[in-house]
Amino acid sequence: MAKMKAIRYYGKKDIRLDMIDEPQIKPGWVKIAPAYVGICGTDLHEYLGGNNLIPAPGCPHGITGETSPLTLGHEFSGVIEEVGEGVTDLQHGRNVCVQPTIYCNDCPACKRDLPNCCSWGGGLSEHVVVPRPAVWPLPNSVPLEIGALVEPLSVGYHAVSIAPIPHPIPAGLPILVLGGGPIGLAVIQAILAQSASPDNPPQIIVSEPSTARSNFAQQFGAHHIINPITTDLYTAILDLTSNHLCAIAFDCAGTQSSLDAALRCIRPRSTVVNIAVWENRATLDMNEIVFRERSYMGVATFSNTDFGEVLKRIDEGRIKPKGMITRRIKMGEREVVEEGFRALIEEKDSQVKVLVEVGGEGAGKKK
């Protein structure tokens, strides 16, 4: 059997470049040559903290049966190399991105069309096979490197699309985003893309202490940036909203201070939407919820429609995410660890999305 290179996760701070068997096509699946793969915040959590989302040896995944060592990479684009029996609507050579949700299609959540809430290796390899429903063709206007951003953009898009606010989002509606990292930037872009008028958008207020991240938030369309360390966020929002507070808050930071601030800065009968993956257990001030009839809502990744919506918005020019790409690196063990993971840890304020170039623009072409 042919061999291929793959970046695999073994455990805490243990990532290696391995030679493994090249995956084989099967009926209903699609074989893809990855082009670009983004390094995600959840990848960093696994690298720094050890097995959490990645199943540890002896505890196989309930659907795939896989454990570490496992090929990393769930934000990726690529080129179709081969289609399995029964796949008639996709052809060799088509540029695509991949929706990486693993779902069983049988549990109650899946039967309610909520595969992101399902009770299924990654794209950091030279070849990967995925089921046909996970493959999204890229519009001709969307290059492969932008295709690798569709997954994180879909996380933000999903959160905004199911948030309990009017859609399309009315002009001037004050919205608070806590955290100006990759997901916070995705939320900002989603708010603008789902607004009633591109020329008269909602009022986006971002809470972010980092100057570099504040600049990114402004670049992608935030109207007001507040440093919660040097400025009282609640007082600033009262001033910006004529004492009305915000109609909704999106917590993309996942800290106790961001949660407390979010609850305090929204109106009665409004909602805090949590998108963050938390490292620590949080304390919720129930009186802030009960006495002002506020709500706290969690969202998980994306639904089956969000990828298509994001691709449509990029194609229309309502989402322009290229500025999120702050570094491009080669697929090698040293490069991925030193220039990828460690850069995102040590330069986290200035790095938004690091792309690993697997095949790049030449993906899928015979060498």
C-alpha positions in Angstrom: 0.0 0.0 0.0 1.2 3.5 -0.9 2.5 5.7 2.0 1.9 9.4 2.7 3.1 12.1 5.1 0.8 13.1 7.9 1.1 15.4 11.0 -0.2 13.3 13.9 -1.1 14.1 17.5 0.3 11.6 20.1 -0.4 13.5 23.3 0.5 16.6 25.3 3.1 18.7 23.4 3.8 15.6 21.2 3.2 16.2 17.5 5.1 14.2 14.8 5.4 13.9 11.1 4.7 10.3 10.2 4.6 8.1 7.1 1.3 6.3 7.2 -0.9 4.3 4.8 -2.6 6.4 2.1 -6.4 6.1 2.6 -8.4 4.2 0.0 -11.6 5.4 -1.7 -14.9 3.7 -0.8 -18.5 3.9 -2.1 -20.1 7.3 -1.3 -16.8 8.9 -0.2 -14.5 11.4 -1.9 -10.7 11.4 -1.9 -9.1 14.8 -1.5 -5.6 16.2 -1.8 -5.5 18.9 1.0 -4.2 22.3 -0.1 -4.3 24.4 3.0 -5.0 23.5 6.6 -5.7 26.0 9.4 -4.4 25.5 13.0 -7.4 25.9 15.3 -7.7 27.0 19.0 -8.9 23.5 19.9 -5.7 22.1 18.4 -3.8 24.3 20.8 -5.9 23.1 23.7 -5.0 19.5 22.9 -1.3 20.4 22.4 -1.0 22.2 25.7 -3.4 20.2 27.8 -3.4 16.7 26.5 -6.2 14.5 25.1 -9.6 16.1 25.5 -11.5 16.1 22.3 -9.0 13.7 20.7 -9.7 10.2 22.1 -6.9 8.8 24.2 -5.5 5.2 23.7 -7.9 2.8 25.3 -10.9 5.1 24.9 -11.8 4.9 21.2 -14.2 7.4 19.5 -17.7 6.1 19.6 -18.3 6.5 15.9 -14.9 6.2 14.2 -13.2 3.9 16.7 -10.0 6.0 16.4 -7.6 7.1 19.1 -4.4 9.0 19.2 -2.0 9.0 17.4 -4.4 10.8 15.1 -3.9 13.0 12.1 -4.6 16.7 12.9 -6.4 19.3 10.8 -10.1 20.0 10.6 -10.0 23.4 8.9 -9.0 22.6 5.3 -9.5 23.0 1.6 -8.2 20.7 -1.2 -8.7 19.3 -4.6 -10.7 16.1 -5.5 -8.5 13.3 -6.6 -11.1 10.5 -6.9 -14.8 9.9 -6.1 -16.3 6.7 -4.8 -19.0 4.6 -6.4 -22.4 6.4 -6.2 -20.9 10.0 -6.1 -22.1 11.5 -9.4 -22.2 15.2 -8.7 -18.5 15.8 -8.0 -15.6 15.4 -10.4 -11.8 15.0 -10.2 -10.0 18.3 -10.0 -12.7 20.3 -8.3 -11.6 22.7 -5.6 -13.5 22.0 -2.3 -13.6 22.6 1.4 -14.6 20.1 4.0 -17.2 20.3 6.8 -15.5 18.2 9.5 -18.5 17.4 11.7 -18.5 13.7 12.6 -22.0 12.4 13.1 -23.8 9.1 13.3 -27.0 10.0 11.4 -29.0 7.8 13.8 -29.2 9.5 17.2 -32.0 11.8 18.3 -29.9 14.9 17.6 -29.0 13.8 14.1 -32.6 12.9 13.3 -33.5 16.5 14.3 -30.9 17.8 11.8 -28.5 18.8 14.6 -25.4 16.8 13.6 -23.3 19.4 15.4 -24.8 18.0 18.7 -24.2 14.3 17.8 -23.3 11.9 20.6 -16.6 10.5 13.5 -8.4 11.7 10.8 -7.9 15.2 9.8 -6.6 17.1 6.8 -2.9 17.5 7.8 -1.9 14.8 5.4 -1.2 14.4 1.7 -4.5 12.6 1.1 -7.8 12.2 3.0 -11.1 10.5 2.3 -14.4 12.0 3.6 -18.1 11.2 3.1 -19.8 13.0 0.2 -22.1 15.1 2.4 -19.0 16.7 4.1 -17.6 18.1 0.8 -18.5 21.6 -0.3 -17.4 22.8 -3.8 -15.7 26.2 -3.8 -17.2 28.8 -6.0 -14.8 29.9 -8.8 -14.2 33.2 -7.0 -13.0 31.5 -3.8 -9.3 30.5 -3.8 -8.1 27.4 -1.9 -6.5 29.3 0.9 -9.8 31.1 1.6 -11.5 27.7 1.5 -9.5 26.7 4.5 -11.2 29.6 6.5 -14.7 28.4 5.8 -14.8 26.2 8.9 -14.0 28.8 11.5 -16.1 31.4 9.7 -19.0 28.9 9.9 -18.7 28.7 13.6 -19.3 32.4 13.9 -22.0 32.4 11.3 -23.9 29.7 13.0 -23.8 31.5 16.3 -25.2 34.7 14.8 -27.8 32.9 12.6 -29.4 31.1 15.6 -29.1 34.0 18.0 -32.5 35.3 19.3 -32.4 38.7 17.5 -34.2 39.9 14.4 -32.9 38.6 11.1 -31.8 40.3 8.9 -30.2 42.2 11.7 -31.5 45.8 11.8 -29.4 48.8 11.4 -27.9 50.3 14.5 -28.8 47.3 16.8 -26.1 47.4 19.5 -24.3 44.0 19.7 -21.4 43.2 22.1 -18.6 40.8 21.1 -16.3 39.7 23.9 -12.9 38.6 22.5 -11.2 39.6 19.3 -9.5 36.3 18.4 -10.3 34.2 15.4 -13.9 33.3 16.4 -14.6 36.8 17.6 -13.5 38.1 14.1 -15.7 35.4 12.5 -18.7 36.7 14.6 -18.0 40.3 13.5 -18.0 39.3 9.9 -21.2 37.1 10.3 -23.0 40.0 11.9 -22.2 42.3 9.0 -23.1 39.6 6.4 -26.5 39.0 8.1 -27.3 42.6 8.4 -30.3 44.1 6.7 -28.2 46.7 4.9 -24.4 46.7 4.3 -24.5 50.5 4.2 -26.3 50.8 7.5 -25.1 47.9 9.7 -25.8 47.0 13.4 -23.6 48.7 16.0 -20.8 46.3 16.8 -19.0 46.8 20.1 -15.9 44.7 20.9 -14.4 44.1 24.3 -10.7 43.3 23.8 -7.6 44.2 25.9 -5.0 43.5 23.2 -4.0 46.3 20.9 -3.2 44.0 18.1 -6.4 42.1 18.3 -8.3 45.4 18.6 -6.8 46.4 15.3 -8.0 43.2 13.7 -11.5 43.7 15.0 -11.6 47.2 13.6 -10.2 46.0 10.3 -13.1 43.5 10.0 -15.8 46.0 10.8 -16.2 46.6 14.5 -17.4 50.1 15.2 -16.2 50.5 18.8 -13.3 48.8 20.6 -13.2 48.9 24.4 -10.3 47.8 26.5 -12.0 46.2 29.6 -8.8 46.5 31.6 -8.4 50.3 31.3 -12.1 51.2 30.8 -15.2 50.2 32.7 -17.1 48.2 30.0 -20.5 48.7 31.5 -20.2 52.5 31.7 -18.8 52.7 28.2 -21.7 50.7 26.8 -24.2 52.8 28.6 -22.7 55.9 26.9 -22.6 54.2 23.5 -26.2 53.0 23.7 -27.9 56.0 25.3 -28.4 53.9 28.5 -30.2 51.1 26.6 -27.3 48.5 26.9 -26.7 45.8 24.2 -29.4 43.7 22.5 -27.2 40.6 22.7 -23.7 39.5 23.6 -21.4 36.9 22.0 -18.8 35.5 24.4 -15.9 34.4 22.4 -13.4 34.7 25.2 -14.6 32.1 27.7 -13.3 33.6 30.9 -15.1 34.4 34.1 -14.6 38.1 33.6 -16.1 38.0 30.1 -19.1 36.1 31.3 -19.8 38.5 34.1 -19.3 41.5 31.8 -21.6 40.0 29.1 -24.5 39.5 31.6 -24.1 42.9 33.0 -24.0 44.7 29.6 -27.1 43.3 28.0 -30.7 44.5 28.3 -33.4 42.7 30.3 -34.8 39.7 28.3 -31.7 39.6 26.2 -29.2 36.7 25.7 -25.5 35.9 26.2 -24.5 33.5 23.5 -21.4 31.4 24.4 -19.2 30.2 21.6 -16.0 29.8 23.6 -14.6 26.4 24.7 -13.9 26.8 28.4 -10.7 25.7 30.1 -12.2 26.1 33.6 -15.6 25.7 35.2 -17.5 29.0 35.3 -19.7 30.5 38.0 -23.0 31.9 36.8 -24.6 34.8 38.7 -28.2 33.5 38.6 -29.6 36.7 40.0 -28.4 38.6 36.9 -30.5 36.1 34.9 -33.5 35.8 37.1 -34.3 39.4 38.1 -33.7 40.8 34.6 -35.1 37.8 32.7 -31.9 37.3 30.8 -30.8 34.1 29.1 -27.6 32.2 28.6 -27.2 30.1 25.5 -24.5 27.8 24.2 -23.8 27.1 20.5 -21.7 24.2 19.1 -19.8 24.5 15.8 -22.2 24.7 12.9 -25.2 23.1 11.2 -25.4 21.5 7.7 -26.5 24.8 6.1 -23.8 27.1 7.5 -21.0 26.1 5.2 -23.1 26.9 2.1 -24.2 30.2 3.5 -20.6 31.3 4.3 -19.5 30.3 0.8 -22.4 32.2 -0.7 -21.5 35.3 1.4 -17.8 35.1 0.4 -18.8 34.7 -3.3 -21.0 37.8 -3.0 -18.2 39.8 -1.3 -20.1 40.3 2.0 -17.5 38.3 3.8 -13.8 39.2 3.0 -11.7 37.1 5.3 -8.3 37.1 3.6 -6.8 39.4 6.3 -7.3 36.6 8.9 -4.4 34.7 7.3 -1.4 36.0 9.3 1.2 33.3 8.5 1.7 30.4 5.9 4.0 27.5 6.8 5.1 24.2 5.2 4.0 20.8 6.4 6.9 19.6 8.4 7.2 18.6 12.1 9.5 21.5 12.9 7.4 24.0 10.9 4.1 22.9 12.4 5.4 22.9 16.0 7.8 25.9 15.9 6.2 28.2 13.4 2.6 27.1 13.9 1.7 26.0 17.4 4.3 27.9 19.3 3.7 31.0 17.3 0.0 30.9 18.1 0.9 30.5 21.8 3.7 33.0 22.1 2.4 35.5 19.5 -1.3 34.9 20.1 -2.2 38.6 19.9 -0.7 39.1 16.5 -1.5 35.7 14.9 -5.0 35.1 13.8 -4.9 32.1 11.4 -1.8 30.1 10.6 -2.2 28.0 7.4 -0.2 24.9 6.8 0.5 24.6 3.1 0.1 20.9 2.3 -0.3 20.9 -1.4 -1.0 24.6 -1.8 -2.3 25.8 -5.2 -0.7 22.7 -6.7 -2.8 20.2 -4.6 -4.0 17.2 -6.5 -1.5 17.5 -9.3 0.8 14.6 -10.1 4.4 15.2 -9.0 
